[in-house]
Amino acid sequence: MDTSSPSPDQATVSPADLARVLGGEGLTTHYQPIVDLRRGTVVGYEALARFDAAERNPEVWFARARELGLGAALEAAAVRSALTRRANLPVNTFLTVNVGPDVLTSPEMQEVWASAESLAGVVIELTEQHRIESYVDLEPSLNALRAQGALVAIDDAGAGYAGLQHLLSLRPDFVKLDRGLVAGLDRDEAKRALVEMMGTFGSRVDAWLLAEGIETGEELDVLVQLGVPLGQGYFFGRPAAEFATADPDAVLRVLTQQQAGEHPGLRPLIEFAPTAVDVDAARVLLGDDRHDVVVMLDGHGRPSSTVDGWGALHAIRDSGLRMNVTTPLDEAAQRAIVRPASSRFHPIVCTDNAGRYCGIVRVERLLDALARAAAPALHA
């Protein structure tokens, strides 16, 4: 491999810098909480390498190490650093460490595994930086790690080279959803469908689904509604030098969503629609092909009207276009179907108990949900 011309970013890490880190200086580990999305409790931590140097981006360090033929040595050092804190893990939590499949069987990594008599409570995440050329070649090492008590996770499912072959061949204990799938999940029906599919697959092969990169409450809400069991991201807490608890407001949001799930009403069908406070701003938003409706809000965050894709304004005060988010599906369908023909299929604007805007539900999706709910009875 030609290492004479590293990229501009990688050039910020010199061979001397790497030698210092591999000698035991300047490498630490931070830990990000992983949360049970049913109970709101922290059940694990992901170990993430941090560098005390001018260049702090871990991706740059690992890329430079690979260029210099030191990738396995640096990954082994990072895992060794992470495992030193195992004795301090909170009770009933696990620790996940990142390992490239190309270095899993390297002498440097084998030395790390051998130095740990037991790997109980450790989850080994196979990262997606390199294509796995042979699943068969990995099996002996993975079986040996499992014999030591370790579990296996596929990192960034849905990104890089991860695919069904990856999942079927390795049969992981955890499947981590890539941030690219989680970002904007509340506004993307296709992403929601893909997460549902991954959840079904995970349940069939007895693997836990873990959504990473949760950054907004709306993303969290959809993941809870879809029944994704585990999650992590800045919304719960950033990586820290200590084993921190999850943000209390985020935990409360999980518990609130779970309570709402007992009587979900329209919540599982809600999708994002942009909001505006004046018609001109709404029409600008409608210039974006991604949107076909904008909800107008008053000064208290309550919906007053909608603007459709043609720029027409529709008042919702008395038109049956607004419903509480807890409204049962059958009641919502009955109320929608008796609206005037001109507005019968306009989106339903959902509000909470204080009348504040939550999102929209399309009548077509409402009818589909009712049909799906009735299907088992029809075939009984």
N, C-alpha and C positions, 0 to 999 in steps of 0.2 A: 504494500500500500504506500502511495506517495504521500508523505506527511510534511513535505517541504513548504507547502502553501496552504495553511489552514485558513478557514473563512475569517473575515474580520472579527466576528464575535469570538470565535474559538481562539484567535490569536491573543486574546486578553488573558488566557491561561497558559502560562509557560511550562516547559518541562520541569523547571525548578519549583514552580508552584505545586505541581502534581507530586513531585518528590517529597515536598514538605508535608502535604496531606497524607501521603502513603506512609510517611514516617511517624504519623500520629499527631500532627499539629493542624489546627484550623478546620477540622471536620466535626460537626455536631449533628444532633438529631432533634427535630421538632415533631410533635405528635398532634394529629388532627382527630377530633372525636368522630366516631361513627355511631349513629343514633338509631334505635329501634323506633320505626315510624308507627308502631301500634301503641307503645307505652310511653314514648318520649324519653326513654332512659339511654344513657351512653353504654354501649355494649362492646365497643372496641376502639382502637386508635390506629391510624395509618402513620407509619414512621416515614419521615421525609428528610432527606439529607440537606444540610445547610452548611455554607462555606464562609469562614471568617477571612475574607480577602476582598480586594477591590472589585473583582467579578463575583457576584453573589448568585447568579442564575444557575441552578443545578444542571439544567439541560446543556448549558455551554460547557460545564465541567465534564459531564459524562461524554459529550460528543468529542471533546478534545482528547479525553483519555482513550477513547476508541481509536482516534486517529493515530495516537502514539503507541497503540498496541497494549494499552494499560486499562482497557475497559473492564476486564474481569477483576483486576486488582482493586480498582476504585469501587466497583459495586460490592465486592467482598468487604472492603473497609466500611462502606456505608451500612451494610447489613450487620456487621460486627458491632458497630457503634449503636445501632438500634437495639440489638439484643442485650446490651449491657444494662438496660433499664427494665428488663422483664420482671425482676423481683419487685419492682415498685408499681407494677400495673395494679390499678384498682381491682377489687374482687369482681369476678365474673365478667371480665373483659378480655378480649383477644387483641393481638398485635399483628398488623399486616406489614410485610416488607416487600419491596419491589425488586424483582430479579429479571434480567433479560433472559429469554430462553436460550440465547446463544452462549451465555456464560454459566448456565445452571450446572453444567457438568464439568466446568473448569477446575483445575487443581486448587486455585485460590478459593473458590466457593465451596468445594468439597471439604476443605480444611475448616471453614466456618461451621459447616453442618456437623462435622466430626467433633468439634470442640463443644458443641451443645449436646449433652447427653440425651435430653428430651426436647422435642419441639412442640409439646402440647401447648395449645393456646396461640400458636404462631400460624399465620396465614401467609403463604408465599404467592405473591401476585406475579404472574408472568406478563411482563410488559409487552407493548406492541411496537417496539422500535425496530425489530427485525423479523423477517418472515421465518416461520418454523419450517425448515426444510424436510424434517423427518419426525413425525410424531412417535414412530416406533423407537427411535433413538432416545427419546425423552422418557419413555415409560419406565425403564429400570431406575432412573434417578428419582422420578416422581414416586414410584412405589417405595423406594427406600426412605424418602422423606415422610411419606404417609406412615410408614412403619415406625418412624420416630415420633409420630403424633401430629405432624403438620397437616394443615388443610391447604387446598390449592384454589387460587382464584384466577380468572381471566380478566385482565385489566383492559379498560377502554373498549368494551364490547360495542361494536357499531362504528369503530374507527380503525384506521390503519389496516392491518391484514386480518383482523379478527373476523370470523364468519362462522357459519354453521359447521364447517369441517373442523374448525378449531374447537368448538364446543363439543361436538360429537366425539371427537377423537380423545380429548383430554378429560372429559367428564368432570369438570371442576366442581368444587363445593360452593364457590361463590362466582357470580357473574356480575361484573361491575359495568354499569351503564356509563358510556362516555358522556362528558360534559356537552358535547355537540348534540346529543339526544335530549339532554335535560334542559338546555338553554331554550327559553321561549316555549316550553312544553305546553303551557296554558294557552298559547296562541296558535298552535299548530296541530291540526287534527291528524295529520299523517304521522307525526312523532308520537302522539298519544296512542295511535293504533299499533305502532311498532313496539312501544313499551309494553302494551297489553300482550302482544305476541311473545315478547321475551319473557314476560311473567308466566305465560302458559307453558313455554318451553322449560323454564326453570323448575316449575312445579312438577313437570313430567320426569325430569332427570334428577330431582331432589337436590337442586342447587338454589342457594339464596341469591336473590336479586338485590344489588346494592347500587343506588343512584349516587354518583359523585358530582360535585360541582353545583350543588343547590345554592343559588344566590338570592332568590326572591321568595316571598311568601306564597306567591301565586304558583310558582313551580312546585313548591312543597305541597300545596293543597291538592294539585292534580295527582302527584305521586301517592299521597295518602289515599285519595279516592280510588286510584287504580290498584291499591293493595300492595304496592311495593314495600317490602318489609324493612329495608335498611336504607339509610341515606347519610351523606356527609357533604360539607360545603361551607362556604363563608357565612351562610345564613345561620348555621349552628355554631360556628366558631372557626377562627383561623388556626393554623398550626402554631403550637407554642412549645416552649422548652419543657414545660410540665404537663402532666396529664390533667387537662382542664375539663370542667363540666360544660355542657351545652348551654347556649344562651337561653335564659329562662323564658323570654318572650317567644322564641322559636318552639320550645317545648310546649308552652301553653297553646300555641297554634296547632301543634300535632294533636294534643288532647281534645281541643275544640273540634277539630275535623273528625276525629274518631267518634265523638259524641254525636256530631251531626250525621255521621254515617249510619247510625242506628235508625234514623228517619231522614234519608237523604233528600227526598223530594226532587227538585230540579238540579241540585248541586252537581251530580255526575255529568250532566249534559251541558254545563256552562262552558262557554268559550269567550275569548277576549274580543272586545270591540273597542276601538279608541273613543275617547271622550273629548268634548270641546265645550266652551262656554258661550260661543257665538257662532252664527251660521257661516260666516265667511271662513272662520278657522276650520269648521267642519268640512266645508267644500274643498279646502286645501288638502285635508287629510284624505278625502275621497279621490284625490288625484293620484294617490298611490294605488296601484292595481291590486294590492293585497287586501284592501278594505272595500266593502260594499255597504256599510252602515256605520254611522257615527252617532253616539248617544250624547245628547245635550244635558249638561248638569247645571243645577242652580248653585248658589253660593254655599250650600250645605252638603254638597255631594250627592244630591238627590236628582234622579232623572226627570226631565220635564218633557222631552220630545226626542225624536230621532230624525236623522237626515239620511235619506236613502241614496243609492248610487246615482240617481238622476238629479240629486240636489233638492228633492222635495222634502218639506218639513212635515212631520207627523206628530201631533200632540198625543201624549199618552195618558193624560190624567183620567179620562173617562172612556178610553177606547178599548180597554182590555189588553193593551200592549204591555202592561206592567203587572208583575206578580211577585209575591214573596218567594224567596228561594226555597222555602220549606214546602211549597205547594205540591201535593201528591201529583204524580204524572197523569192519572186519569182525570182528576179535577182540572189540571192545566189544559189538557186536550179538549175537555168539554167547553171551557171558557174561550179557548182559541177558536174553536169551530163555529161558535155563534157570533163571532165578530163580523162586521160587514165584509162582503165579498172582496172589496178593494184592499182590505187590510188583513184578511184571514191568514195569510201566510207571511205576514211581517214578523220579524223576530220578536220573541218575548223578552222584555227587559226585566231582569231579576234584581230584587232589592233585599236587604237584610231587614231585621225587625225594626231598625231605626229609619228605614226608608232609604238607606244609602245604596248606591249602585254597586252591584256585584259582577255583572256580566250579562250576556245574552244567551238565549236558547232558541235555536231554530226549530220551527214547527215540524219540519221534515224529520229532524233528528228525534224530536219528541215522539212522533208517530212510530218511527223505527224502534225506539226503546220499548214502547208499549207492545208492538208486534213481537219483539224478542221475548218479552216477559210472558206473553200469552202462548208462545210456541210450545213449551213443555206440556201445558194443559191440553193443547190441540192434539198432541201425539200420545197422551197418556192412555 
